[in-house]
Amino acid sequence: MDKEIIFLVEEAEEGGYVAKALGYSIHTEAENIEELRKAVKDAVKCHFGDKEIPSVIRLHLVKDEVLAA
């Protein structure tokens, strides 16, 4: 079992944030970062159920910025 699970977190086009786990079928979203942290923890617990869940959840925030050349 992995000791760590990593989520790629991006700003949603319609506002809020979307988190997608790398290597797992876990996706969630929330209006703000604090709600997203809770939603990610709940999603991980739900996904793994009674199995051993990773001891570390890492949120990797990605922000795309486009600059004019």
ChimeraX attribute file (.defattr): number of C-alpha atoms within 10 A of each C-alpha:
attribute: neighborCount
match mode: 1-to-1
recipient: residues
	/A:1	8
	/A:2	9
	/A:3	10
	/A:4	11
	/A:5	17
	/A:6	17
	/A:7	21
	/A:8	15
	/A:9	22
	/A:10	17
	/A:11	19
	/A:12	13
	/A:13	8
	/A:14	7
	/A:15	10
	/A:16	15
	/A:17	19
	/A:18	22
	/A:19	24
	/A:20	19
	/A:21	21
	/A:22	12
	/A:23	9
	/A:24	12
	/A:25	9
	/A:26	15
	/A:27	17
	/A:28	19
	/A:29	20
	/A:30	19
	/A:31	14
	/A:32	13
	/A:33	16
	/A:34	9
	/A:35	13
	/A:36	20
	/A:37	18
	/A:38	11
	/A:39	17
	/A:40	24
	/A:41	13
	/A:42	12
	/A:43	16
	/A:44	20
	/A:45	15
	/A:46	12
	/A:47	14
	/A:48	11
	/A:49	10
	/A:50	8
	/A:51	9
	/A:52	11
	/A:53	18
	/A:54	15
	/A:55	10
	/A:56	11
	/A:57	17
	/A:58	14
	/A:59	17
	/A:60	14
	/A:61	14
	/A:62	10
	/A:63	9
	/A:64	7
	/A:65	5
	/A:66	6
	/A:67	5
	/A:68	3
	/A:69	3
